[in-house]
């Protein structure tokens, strides 16, 4: 029996692997940040678990200068440019592609395997619900005729009330506009031209300064005190006086 073939990827430096792991970490972090349905705490825990598993898997499947990841020294010299050779890089890319393909196949295959069991569970749940019997029969409720009449009257009068309310609101708006216009007119100050016209029509205030003040109320009071009206005679007195005159 021949020697067992080693399928691990051969590299010459840990720095290149760490750089690639850092890029993968950033890519995975960006993907998780786009998932708005997952809370931040779950994202951090999931990112930590996935990164640890991914780094452990990469370290177990690489060989650094013929030594395992733990045995290889961190300060070893790198090759020119600090990168691994093209065959080693291609092998690492192939391994990553295989892992991605395997994960994709599992995502498309496993739901189909789970589907029959989910259907059976739903059918069993439906059968269980069909065995359920109502312990209390529902009672049919009767509609109150008085309440029905009230509701019908309310439904009929509602449009009319709405129309009346709309007309009242329109009238109120027009009244407010008129009141605002009246307020603006009352607040206006007369211009010089209007004052001049008013003086020309009604006379200037200086013309009235020389006139004596009217004393009509005082004169009327004085005359009313000096003159006393005779009281009116009653009808009985007039009848008594008429026979005397005739005699």
Secondary structure, 3 states (H helix, E strand, C coil): CCCCCCCCEEECCHHHHHHHHHHHHHHHHHHHHCCCCCCHHHHHHHHHHHHHHHHHHHHHCEEECCECCCCCCCCCCCCHHHCCCHHHHHHHHHHHHHHHHHHHHHHHHHHHHHHHHHHHHHHHHHHHHHCCCCCCCCCCCCCCHHHHHHHHHHHHHHHHHHHHHHHHHHHHHHHHHHHHHHHHHHHCCCCHHHHHHHHHHHCCHHHHCCCCCCCHHHHHHHHHHHCCCCCCCCHHHHHHHHHHHHC
